[in-house]
Structures are given as structure tokens and as C-alpha cells.
Amino acid sequence: MFGSSVDAKKISLLVVLFIFFAIPVTLVATLNRNTNVSQAALCLDVDGDGVVKSTDVNLLRDEIKNGDASLKNDFNADGLVDNRDLTVLSRSLNSTCAPKISFFADPATVASGGSTILHWSVDYAQSVTIDGVGAVEKEGNKKATVQQTAIFTLTATGSGGTVKATTKVSVSP
């Protein structure tokens, strides 16, 4: 079928590259389009406190040593979590993470006077507000009644800055 075993190896390599790179990119793009995830800069924080510090480097070093490093810590996007990721992480010491937001309404379309539920989850923020609702916890949901199409805006503020995300609730005719 192939001209040589080299051709078969090339095709196998292309299939592997497609599986590891093209499919995850498609899934992430789909996730972001459908769930209104904020597009804040990549946060290289390992322990989840929003600040990159020496403890993050030590945690990642231990994970690599023990063989249980998570691909979420593949900071150089080469498909491996290794010492090169430690180098990337070390170059980011003392940086802070911008807030990361997931915000959506379910259902996204209602009849006039109908209700939807706003759902949100925010990381790396000290304060979270929703226009028309006020201050809210970092994670939660709230019933909202709309008479006409409405756009809700969630604002999250943390040491890494302020990020906004919106979700639209349409009113069916």
C-alpha cells in the first residue's frame, strides 16, 4: 500500500500529531464559544492561589519527580510536563493571574417575562459583581426574569487585574 516503511511512519506520525494537537484545539475552541469562558492570559500558577512563586516551582518539580504531573502544567505546550516547563514557570515568578471566568445563562432563550438561571465560576478574584444583581460569591447561580433580550455582565477583580464576561438571554417572539 505504501511506497516504503518510511511513508507509513510519516503517516503514523501525522495521525498522532493530529490527535494530540488538532482535536484538543477544536475542543477548546468549542468550549470557549459555547460557555463564555473569559480569554484572560494563561496563568502559570500551580497551587491555584493566583500568584506564581517558588512554592509553585517546588510543587511542579515534585510532580515531575513522582511522575504525576498534570498536563494543565504543560506550560510550553509540547505535550509533556518536564524540566522545560519548570524553566517557563521559573521565568514567571512573582506574576499574578488575571481572573478566569465561566459565565452562562440556561436557558439562553425564554418567553417575555420568563426566567433563566445565570451560572458562574470565577478563579483568581477578590471581588465579583453582576450588573443588575450586585456583589456575588466566586461561584454560584441566580434566577433572573427578563421582559426583553438582556445582556448580563459579570466583572471579576483580582490582583492580576479586572476581567469582564457577558452572557445574553434572548426573548422569543
N, C-alpha and C positions, 0 to 999 in steps of 0.2 A: 504494500500500500504506500509506503514512504520510500523515497529515494535512498535513504540511509538511516542508520540509527541516530545520527546527529539531527536529522529532521524531526524524528519522533521526540527526541529530547527537547528540541526547541519548542515544539507544540505543547509538550507537557509543561514546560516552564511557563509558557504563555497562559495556559489554563490556570496554573497555580497563582500567577500574578493577578489574573482576572478575579479569582475567588477571594484573594486576600486584600485587593485594593479596590476594584470596581464595585463589588457588591456592598461592602461597608459604606462607601461613599454614597451610593444610591440610597441605602437605608437611612443614613444620617440626613441627607437632603430631604427625604420624605418625612422623617420625624420633624425636622425643623419647619417644614412647610405646613404641616397639619397641627402642630401643637403650640405654635407661637413661643418657641424657646428663644430667649434673648441671645444675641450674637456677640456677647462680650468676649474679650480676648481670652485666649487659652490661659487657664490658671494652672501653674505648676506646683500647686500645693498638694502634699501627700497626706497630711493628717487632717485636712478639712477645716482648719481654723482661719483660712483666708490670707495667711502670711507665709511666705516662703522663708524658712530659716534652717539652721543647722540640724534641728531635730528631723526635718523632712528628709534631708540628705542621709542622716543616720537610719531612719526608717526604711528608705528605699535601698540603702546598702544592705541592711539586714534581710529584706525581702528577696533581693537578688541572691544573696549568700544562701538563703534557705530554699531557694527555688520556688517561692510562692508569690512572685511579683505579679501584679495585675497589669493587663495591657492598657488600662487607663493611665498608667505611668510610663507609657512608651512616648516620651516627650519629643524624640527625634523622628517619630513615625516610620521606623524601619521594620516594624513587625516583631521586634524583640525588646525586652526590658533588660538592659545590661549596663556596663560601666559608661557607655556613651550617654545614656540617659542621666546618669549621675553628673556627668560633665555639664549637660544642658541645665540640669537643676541647680548645680552649684553657681552657674553664671546668673541665676535669677534670685540669689539670696537677697533678702530684705524687700522683695517686691510684694505688693498686695494684690489681691484678686478683686476684680470688679464683680459686683453682684451678678449671679446667674439666676435667671427667672424662667419658670414654666408657668404659662397663664392661658387658660382657655375657658370657653363657656359651653355648657352642654344642657340642652340642645342649643345649636347656634342659630336656629330659626324657630320663631314662635309666632303665634297669632297676637294681634294687638291686645294688650292687657295680660298677655301670657307671662309665664315665669321661666327663667333659666337658672342654672346653678353656675356661678363663677368658681373655678378651681385654680389654685395657685400653689407654687412651691418656690421658695427663694433660698439661695445659699449666699454666704459671704455678705450679709447686710445687717445693719444695726436697726434700720427703720424701714417699714414697708407701708405704703398707703395705696388706696384705690380711689380714684376720683369718684365723688358721689357716695362713697362708703366711709372713707376716713382711714385711720390707722388700723392695721390688721396684723395678725401674727405672721410669722415667716411661712407657715403652711396652713392651708385651710380651704374652706368653701363657704359661699354665701348665696342665698337665694336673691335674685333680682327680678323685678317685674318691669317690663318695658311696654310703652304705648306705641313707640315708633323705633325704627332702627337706631341702635345705640352703639357707641364705641366706648369701651371701658379701658382706662389706662391705669396700669399698676406701676408705681415708682418705688424702686429699692435703692437705698443709700447705705454705703459702707465705706470702709477706709480706702477701698480701691476705686471709689467714685460713685456716680449715680447712673442707674440704667432704668430705662422705661420699656414696658411691653404693653401691647394693646390686644384686645380681642373684640370682635364685632358680633353683635346679636342683631340679626335681621328680623323684620316683622313681615310675615307673609301677607299677601293681599287678601 
